[in-house]
Amino acid sequence: MRQHSSSPARDAYWVHGRRFRLFLDEEAIQSRIRDLGREISDKHQGAVPFFLGILNGAFMFTSDLVRACDLECEVGFLRLSSYSGMSSSGKVQTLFGLDAEIKDRPVIVVEDIIDTGRTMAALLKDLLAHQPASLEVAALLSKPDAMEAPVTIDFLGFSIPNRFVVGYGMDYDGIARNLPAIYHLDEDPFTELASES
């Protein structure tokens, strides 16, 4: 049975034979994005920021975030890769490059999740070489316990434990990006014990 955004989120979802449990439902996600949209709009009122969405994971978040912003803006995408399966390789590859001029423009990098921070730190270093007027980060999720490279997140949706999550643009080997809610791996050692009682 396929899950639609108009239907209640499933409590669990199976991906590649592994069970994932509901972590953040659609309403919680969209409510927080509306808050972020207001924050960005207030800060950048009168400017035309360039939103740089990171593919593939941030495509949903980027779309919803720019629609929540009450200002003129431009949108572009950049494709990077540092993941294979459920773990980060630590090596950042640019698979689809930046094709817009960002010099002297306010830029907001939009990412689905920041865990070790290594991918984002490497990207920000590269983007600064293009001399944007300002460079900020909007992330739906952050894993502070997994952070290895310090990254300033200017607009943050949720801080979460060090769990592997899927849904709302995030995948497990290509599957589950289309889910409107976010799920965490059930076998994860950080699974709340209270939920099992």
QUIJOCOR-V439844 format. One line per field, one symbol per residue. ss: DSSP state (@ for helix, = for strand, . for the rest). phi: phi as a letter, one per 40 degrees, with the letter a starting at -180 (. if undefined). burial: I if it has 24 or more other ideal C-beta (glycine too) atoms within 12 Angstrom, else O. A space follows every 10 residues. Layout:
ss=???
phi=???
burial=???
This chain:
ss=.......... .====..=== ====.@@@@@ @@@@@@@@@@ @@@.....== =====...@@ @@@@@@@@.. ..======== ====..==== ======.... .....===== ====...@@@ @@@@@@@@.. ...======= ==.@@@.... ....=====. ....===..= .=..=..... .====..... ..@@@@.
phi=.ccbccbdcc caacbfgbcb bdbbcccccc cccccccccc cccbdgbbcb cbcccccccc cdcccccccc acabbabbbb aabagbbccg bcbccaccbb cbcgbcbbcb bcabbcgccc cccccccccc fccabbbbbc bbbdcccbbc bcbcbbcacb ccbcbbhfgc bbfgbgcccc bbbbcccdcc dcccccc
burial=OOIOOOOOII OOIOIOOOOI IIIIIIOOII OIIOOIIOII IOOIOOIOII IIIIIIIIII IIIIIIOIIO IOIIIIIIII OIIOOIOIOO OIOOOOOIOO OIOOIIIIII IIIIIIIIII IIIIOIIOOI OIOIIIIIII IIIOOIOOOO IOIIIIIIOI OIIIIIIIII IIOOOIIOII IIIIIIOIOO OOOOOOO
